[in-house]
Amino acid sequence: MAKKKEKDPRLALVKLYKDYLLTHGELPASLKAFMDFGSLKLDGFKKHFNSLEELEVALLLLYFKKSDDVLKSSSDAEELTSKERHLAFLYILVETVGEDEIFLREFLHQKRKQPSFIQKFMMALNAQELTGMHSEGKLSEVFEKVKINPKKTALTNHALAVIYFLLKDNSEDKQDTDAFIEKTTDLLFRLTDTSTLMSMFDLGKFMASRKQSVFTWE
């Protein structure tokens, strides 16, 4: 009989944080307030997170991780183009977030008043290797070597924008969110299409390699 996989203890802390907000209607003012609510000990908490803010970042990342796991488990995920994968990821993300809409609406409303948290979260999100936000092509490879990938950053920002739009969408069956996803994804991939730019790079390399064989006044 296969050994049953143990549940990640960090998930219990995430659930406790959600319970705190839904119970009090506000974020925990301090780590002590959170620990008192859950009857936790500091050393027990510190085994899993270095700070309350790290737990909050992990909480948001979990929606993206769950969505990406669903996408990767799809049998045809590898056959999709980057745009198709990103679209599929966004629709899964919307469904995942929808299950926690009440909590997330209040959580993000309060956290938007803290720019430092949003910055830390975006840094953490950009560091993730998510299938739904993977960019391909020669230009991406160049930027990856220096740990910078502007297209990946655009995709992660786009995913977060979709969440914000969803939480404010009052249309029937979230039809406006579907339209937002389709239209903005199409625009995003048009704007970040590097095929023309790479053709210019290739032409530049060709001309440079032939520099000695063409006429010049120099």
TIDOTOR-7973 format. One line per field, with one value per residue (C-alpha): x, y, z; chain; residue number from 1; residue in three letters. Coordinates in Angstrom, 1 decimal. Each point is the difference from the previous one (the first is absolute). Layout:
// TIDOTOR-7973
x = (X, ...);
y = (Y, ...);
z = (Z, ...);
cadena = (A, ...);
num = (NUM, ...);
residuo = (ALA, ...);
// end
This chain:
// TIDOTOR-7973
x = (0.0, 1.4, 0.9, -2.5, 1.5, 0.1, -1.8, 2.3, -0.2, 0.3, -3.5, -1.5, 1.6, -1.4, -3.5, 0.4, 1.0, -3.2, -2.1, 1.5, -0.9, -3.5, -0.6, 1.4, -0.6, 3.6, 3.5, 2.0, 1.8, 3.0, 1.4, -1.0, -3.6, 0.0, 1.7, -2.4, -3.0, 1.3, 1.6, 3.3, 3.5, 2.7, 2.4, -2.8, -0.8, 3.7, 0.5, -1.9, 0.0, 2.5, -2.7, -3.7, 0.7, 1.7, -3.1, -2.2, 2.2, -0.1, -3.8, -0.4, 2.6, -2.0, -2.8, 2.6, 1.7, -3.3, -1.1, 3.4, -0.2, -3.4, 1.4, 3.1, -2.2, -1.9, 1.0, 0.2, 1.8, 3.3, -1.7, -1.3, 1.7, 1.1, -3.1, -2.3, 1.7, -0.2, -3.7, -0.7, 1.9, -2.0, -3.3, 1.1, 1.3, -3.4, -1.8, 2.5, -0.3, -3.8, -0.1, 1.4, -1.4, -1.4, 3.2, 2.2, -2.1, 0.6, 3.6, 1.1, -2.0, 1.9, 3.3, -0.1, 0.6, 3.4, 2.2, 2.9, -2.0, -1.1, 3.6, 1.2, -2.8, 0.8, 3.7, -1.0, -2.5, 2.6, 2.4, -2.4, 0.4, -3.6, -1.1, -2.7, 2.4, 2.9, 1.3, 1.9, 2.2, 3.6, -0.6, -1.3, 3.1, 2.2, -1.7, -0.1, 3.8, 0.0, -3.0, -2.3, -2.9, -2.4, -2.5, -0.3, -0.5, -2.7, -1.8, 0.2, -1.3, -2.8, -1.0, -0.3, -2.0, -2.4, -0.6, -0.6, -2.5, -1.8, -0.5, -1.6, -2.1, -3.7, -1.1, -2.1, 2.0, 3.2, -0.4, 2.0, 2.9, 0.0, 0.0, 2.8, 2.1, -0.4, 0.5, 2.9, 1.8, -0.3, 1.4, 2.7, 1.4, -0.2, 2.0, 2.6, 0.4, 3.8, 0.0, 0.5, 2.6, 1.9, 0.0, 1.6, 2.6, 0.7, 0.4, 2.4, 2.1, 0.0, 1.2, 2.6, 1.4, 0.3, 1.5, 3.4, -1.3, -2.1, 1.2, 0.8, 1.7, 1.7);
y = (0.0, 3.4, 2.3, 2.8, 3.4, 2.2, 3.3, 3.0, 1.7, 3.4, -0.4, -0.1, 3.4, 1.4, -1.2, 1.5, 3.4, -0.1, -0.9, 3.0, 2.5, -1.5, 0.1, 3.4, 1.8, 1.3, -1.2, -1.1, 3.1, -2.0, -3.5, -0.2, 0.8, -2.8, -2.5, 0.8, -0.6, -3.4, -0.9, -0.3, 0.1, 2.1, -2.9, -2.0, 2.9, 0.7, -3.6, 0.9, 3.8, 2.7, 2.7, 0.6, 1.8, -3.1, -2.0, 2.6, -0.2, -3.8, 0.2, 1.9, -2.1, -3.1, 0.9, 0.3, -3.3, -1.9, 1.4, -0.9, -3.6, -0.4, 1.3, -2.3, -3.0, 0.6, -2.6, 2.6, 2.8, -0.6, 0.3, 3.5, 3.2, 2.5, 2.1, -3.0, -1.1, 3.4, 0.2, -3.5, 1.0, 3.2, -1.9, -2.5, 2.8, 1.8, -3.2, -0.6, 3.5, 0.0, -2.6, 2.6, 3.1, 1.5, -0.5, 1.3, 3.0, 1.3, -1.2, 1.8, 3.0, 0.4, -1.1, 2.6, 2.6, -1.6, 0.5, -1.8, -3.2, 0.1, 0.6, -3.0, -2.2, 1.0, -0.8, -3.4, -0.7, 0.9, -2.4, -3.0, -2.4, -0.1, -1.8, 2.5, 3.0, -1.5, 2.1, -1.5, 1.2, 1.3, 3.3, -1.7, -2.2, 3.1, 1.7, -3.2, -0.2, 3.3, -1.0, 2.5, -0.9, 2.9, -2.2, -2.3, 3.1, 1.2, -3.4, -0.1, 3.6, -1.0, -3.0, 2.3, 2.5, -2.7, -0.8, 3.6, 0.3, -3.2, 1.2, 3.2, -1.7, 0.2, -1.3, -3.1, -3.2, 2.2, 0.6, 3.2, -1.9, -2.5, 2.9, 1.8, -3.2, -0.5, 3.6, 0.8, -3.3, 0.6, 3.5, -1.0, -2.7, 2.4, 2.6, -2.5, -1.8, 0.0, -1.5, 3.3, 1.1, -3.3, 0.4, 3.4, -1.6, -2.7, 2.5, 2.0, -3.1, -0.8, 3.5, 0.0, -3.4, 1.4, 3.3, -0.8, -1.1, 3.1, 3.4, 2.6, 3.4, -0.7);
z = (0.0, -1.0, 2.9, 0.4, -0.7, 3.1, -0.3, -0.1, 3.5, -1.7, -1.4, 3.5, 0.6, -3.2, 1.0, 3.4, -1.6, -2.1, 3.1, 1.8, -2.7, -0.5, 3.8, 0.8, -3.3, 0.0, -0.4, 3.0, 1.4, 1.1, 0.1, 3.7, -0.8, -2.6, 2.3, 2.9, -2.4, -0.9, 3.4, -1.7, 1.3, -1.6, -0.6, -1.7, -2.3, -0.8, -1.2, -3.1, -0.5, 1.0, 0.4, -0.3, -3.3, -1.3, 0.8, -1.8, -3.1, 0.1, 0.4, -3.3, -1.8, 0.9, -2.5, -2.8, 1.0, 0.2, -3.4, -1.6, 1.4, -1.7, -3.2, 0.1, 0.7, -3.3, -2.6, -2.8, 1.9, -1.8, -3.4, 0.7, -1.2, 2.6, -0.6, 0.3, 3.2, 1.5, -0.8, 1.4, 3.2, 0.4, -0.3, 2.6, 2.2, -0.2, 1.1, 2.8, 1.3, -0.3, 2.8, 2.4, -1.5, 3.2, 1.9, -2.9, -0.7, 3.6, 0.2, -3.1, 0.8, 3.3, -1.4, -2.9, 2.7, 0.5, -3.1, 1.6, 0.2, -3.6, -1.1, 2.1, -1.4, -3.6, 0.5, 1.5, -2.9, -2.6, 1.5, -0.4, -2.9, -1.1, -3.2, -0.7, 0.1, -1.8, -2.9, -2.9, -2.8, -0.6, 1.7, 3.2, 0.1, -0.2, 2.9, 2.0, 0.1, 1.9, 2.2, -1.7, -2.2, -0.7, -1.8, 3.0, 2.2, -2.4, 0.3, 3.8, 0.2, -2.4, 2.2, 3.0, -1.9, -1.0, 3.7, 0.8, -2.9, 1.1, 3.6, -1.3, -2.7, 0.6, -3.4, -0.4, 0.2, 0.0, -3.8, 0.2, 1.5, -2.9, -2.5, 2.0, -0.1, -3.8, -1.1, 2.3, -0.7, -3.7, 0.4, 2.4, -2.4, -2.9, 1.9, 1.2, -3.3, -0.6, -3.5, -1.8, 2.5, -0.3, -3.8, 0.4, 2.3, -2.5, -2.8, 2.2, 0.7, -3.8, -0.9, 2.7, -1.2, -3.6, 0.9, -1.5, -3.3, -1.0, -1.2, 2.6, -0.1, 3.4);
cadena = (A, A, A, A, A, A, A, A, A, A, A, A, A, A, A, A, A, A, A, A, A, A, A, A, A, A, A, A, A, A, A, A, A, A, A, A, A, A, A, A, A, A, A, A, A, A, A, A, A, A, A, A, A, A, A, A, A, A, A, A, A, A, A, A, A, A, A, A, A, A, A, A, A, A, A, A, A, A, A, A, A, A, A, A, A, A, A, A, A, A, A, A, A, A, A, A, A, A, A, A, A, A, A, A, A, A, A, A, A, A, A, A, A, A, A, A, A, A, A, A, A, A, A, A, A, A, A, A, A, A, A, A, A, A, A, A, A, A, A, A, A, A, A, A, A, A, A, A, A, A, A, A, A, A, A, A, A, A, A, A, A, A, A, A, A, A, A, A, A, A, A, A, A, A, A, A, A, A, A, A, A, A, A, A, A, A, A, A, A, A, A, A, A, A, A, A, A, A, A, A, A, A, A, A, A, A, A, A, A, A, A, A, A, A, A, A, A, A);
num = (1, 2, 3, 4, 5, 6, 7, 8, 9, 10, 11, 12, 13, 14, 15, 16, 17, 18, 19, 20, 21, 22, 23, 24, 25, 26, 27, 28, 29, 30, 31, 32, 33, 34, 35, 36, 37, 38, 39, 40, 41, 42, 43, 44, 45, 46, 47, 48, 49, 50, 51, 52, 53, 54, 55, 56, 57, 58, 59, 60, 61, 62, 63, 64, 65, 66, 67, 68, 69, 70, 71, 72, 73, 74, 75, 76, 77, 78, 79, 80, 81, 82, 83, 84, 85, 86, 87, 88, 89, 90, 91, 92, 93, 94, 95, 96, 97, 98, 99, 100, 101, 102, 103, 104, 105, 106, 107, 108, 109, 110, 111, 112, 113, 114, 115, 116, 117, 118, 119, 120, 121, 122, 123, 124, 125, 126, 127, 128, 129, 130, 131, 132, 133, 134, 135, 136, 137, 138, 139, 140, 141, 142, 143, 144, 145, 146, 147, 148, 149, 150, 151, 152, 153, 154, 155, 156, 157, 158, 159, 160, 161, 162, 163, 164, 165, 166, 167, 168, 169, 170, 171, 172, 173, 174, 175, 176, 177, 178, 179, 180, 181, 182, 183, 184, 185, 186, 187, 188, 189, 190, 191, 192, 193, 194, 195, 196, 197, 198, 199, 200, 201, 202, 203, 204, 205, 206, 207, 208, 209, 210, 211, 212, 213, 214, 215, 216, 217, 218);
residuo = (MET, ALA, LYS, LYS, LYS, GLU, LYS, ASP, PRO, ARG, LEU, ALA, LEU, VAL, LYS, LEU, TYR, LYS, ASP, TYR, LEU, LEU, THR, HIS, GLY, GLU, LEU, PRO, ALA, SER, LEU, LYS, ALA, PHE, MET, ASP, PHE, GLY, SER, LEU, LYS, LEU, ASP, GLY, PHE, LYS, LYS, HIS, PHE, ASN, SER, LEU, GLU, GLU, LEU, GLU, VAL, ALA, LEU, LEU, LEU, LEU, TYR, PHE, LYS, LYS, SER, ASP, ASP, VAL, LEU, LYS, SER, SER, SER, ASP, ALA, GLU, GLU, LEU, THR, SER, LYS, GLU, ARG, HIS, LEU, ALA, PHE, LEU, TYR, ILE, LEU, VAL, GLU, THR, VAL, GLY, GLU, ASP, GLU, ILE, PHE, LEU, ARG, GLU, PHE, LEU, HIS, GLN, LYS, ARG, LYS, GLN, PRO, SER, PHE, ILE, GLN, LYS, PHE, MET, MET, ALA, LEU, ASN, ALA, GLN, GLU, LEU, THR, GLY, MET, HIS, SER, GLU, GLY, LYS, LEU, SER, GLU, VAL, PHE, GLU, LYS, VAL, LYS, ILE, ASN, PRO, LYS, LYS, THR, ALA, LEU, THR, ASN, HIS, ALA, LEU, ALA, VAL, ILE, TYR, PHE, LEU, LEU, LYS, ASP, ASN, SER, GLU, ASP, LYS, GLN, ASP, THR, ASP, ALA, PHE, ILE, GLU, LYS, THR, THR, ASP, LEU, LEU, PHE, ARG, LEU, THR, ASP, THR, SER, THR, LEU, MET, SER, MET, PHE, ASP, LEU, GLY, LYS, PHE, MET, ALA, SER, ARG, LYS, GLN, SER, VAL, PHE, THR, TRP, GLU);
// end
